[in-house]
Amino acid sequence: MFRDLWNRIKSRLQRKAVILMYHQVCEKKADPWQLAVTPENFQYQLNHLKNHFDVVSVDELVATLKTGRLNGNLAAITFDDGFIDNYTNAAPLLEWFELPATFYLTSGAIRSPKLFWWDELQSIILLTETLPRKLAIKIGTDDFVFEFKRDEVLRPNLSQEILSWSYGLPVKNERIDLYFKLWQRIQPLQHLDQYTIMRTLRRWSKLEYIPMGINAPMQPYQVKKLSDNKLFTLGGHTVNHAMLSAQTELVQSYEIKDCKIDIEEISGKSVKGFAYPYGKYNHATKSLLEQNGYNYGLTTEQGPVTVNSDIYELPRVQIKNWNEKEFAFQLTQVINN
């Protein structure tokens, strides 16, 4: 009992930093993973950071960690995936507050702009007015079959249930059930298999065209303009947003190495940081990062950074669409626990 108490006291006294994980700064119709922050709330959050934290780049935070000591009240801002709103909405506000940030880019989506598969899946399953009653599809080596009993038509009350649903809440209807089952099965696949499945689902749903809109990735010229700004740093996030822990070492090597090459060619700057897609990695992943010249790796594990943190397993704090008061409370909880 006394040892546990001492460990809790020691943890509270230990210097801690936070790495904030963002994805999008925009208004989203549906956001089941709570990855979007409105521009208004993002501005409130930046205001709080400006007034209460010493905001540094992740590169600077990692350099500080390597000295074996953490000074001040450090925070770092990160964005995953490379959505266009990072450039149009987030970057101008970051410039206004003069706060640095690092953008971890999925290079294949930037080289060849297209929707990420999960946004496409969301449009097909959650937002399409009418779907066929039965779906029978091959996913990997498995036959996947699903038949609607009542929710193939997107009625107003069903639509409202979908728009208000987020991960962790009870699954209230067949649309969400189908979406989540497909998401779980598609996530670990290789990129070409994901592409094939999404093409099959588009044909099944008779959805010929899905506008990219706010879910579009940045274009190369926008990435270059970000990299030319002294406040901003670029990092790697694989070529195809691959779940690395589910891939062979050969596929992992391609995803990690070629992503770095792509971003460096576009930006003209050296890439030193990496964020694991979905937060998934294994021992081979970490070794490949080191071999390919990455100085650190970011996870999606929730928690603060301490001098004892593994620089290839750095935790972050997922930031949701909180107002300034809730944002301040959540950060305090992370730092004090």
Secondary structure, DSSP 4 states (H G I P E B T S, - for coil): -HHHHHHHHHHHHS--BEEEEE-EES--S--TT--EE-HHHHHHHHHHHHHH-EE--HHHHHHHHTTT---SSEEEEEEEE-BHHIIIIIHHHHHHHT--EEEEE-HHHHHS----HHHHHHHHHHH-SB--SEEEEEETTEEEEEE-SS-SB--HHHHHHHHT--TTS---SHHHHHHHHHHHHHTTS-HHHHHHHHHHHHHHHT------GGGPBPPHHHHHHHHTSTTEEEEE--SS---GGGS-HHHHHHHHHHHHHHHHHHHSS---EEE-GGG---HHHHHHHHHTT--EEEEEEES-B-TTS-TTSEEEEE--S--HHHHHHHHHHHHH-
